[in-house]
Amino acid sequence: MPAPEFLTTPEGRRLAHHRLPGAGPGVVFLGGFMSDMTGTKATHLEAWARAEGRAFLRFDYSGHGQSSGAFADGCIGDWAADAAAAIAALTEGPQVLVGSSMGGWIALLLARAMPERVVGLVGIAAAPDFTEDSMWAGFTEAQRARIMAEGRIEIPSAYADSPYTITRRLIEDGRANLVLRTPLRLPFPVRLLQGTADEDVPVSVALRLLDHIDCADARLTLVKGADHRFSEPDNLALIEAAITDLTTR
């Protein structure tokens, strides 16, 4: 795999990225919490975009993968700013945002901030507001007291050998970026993909998001037995189909 290129954002963070030239609308892949751009979905979609002759961008948020910074120093607002900087500097014209898990939340923030650059949105197990509705809501009173007093706690991860470090800043910044509490108009088509066996983001989140958004063309596809990774061959084919649906209009 070729070495990534780097973009320095206005905030001084260095973002590792791979950019593929091609026809528009381009596709931007937005990864999940503590994931990176070498995952199955990101690399598969890049190969698909290359075969289709379509522009494609994947990148690592700060504190993720090969980008600068420590994960524990980041927050939703930082990562949304990283994504906005990458889109502004590394893409041209309208884009389809493909957001996986936390990336779905980032995509919604981008759609709200720069709707003129977005022609469609694909959410894969999208997890808007998860710092509040999943993390904070799931903490014990002791965990809440500790994160407020000490600034951080560690929680086990099903996806890594080491635990996640969850900071008070992550929680409090998350509250400043919630998207399910206020009207959310999306003036472009939206396709949501969700597995019924997802133990991290339940189907109820996808249903709540579908109900909440103000969008004239929004669809939710439920896949029986698919888990949070949503990376089986038939899952990947559904992502391709969703992007194709949004780019052939």
Protein Blocks (a to p, Z undefined) as FASTA:
>chain_A
ZZddddddfkopacdddddedddddddddddehiafkbmklmmmmmmmmmnopacddddd
ehiajbgcjfklgcfklmmmmmmmmmmmmpgcjdddddehjlmmmmmmmmmmmmmlpgbd
cdehiaehklmmmmmmmpcfklmmmmmmnopacdddfkbfbdcdddfklmmmmmmmcckl
bccddfbdcdddddfklckbcfklmmmmmmmpccfbdcddddehiafkopafklmmmmmm
mmmmmmmZZ
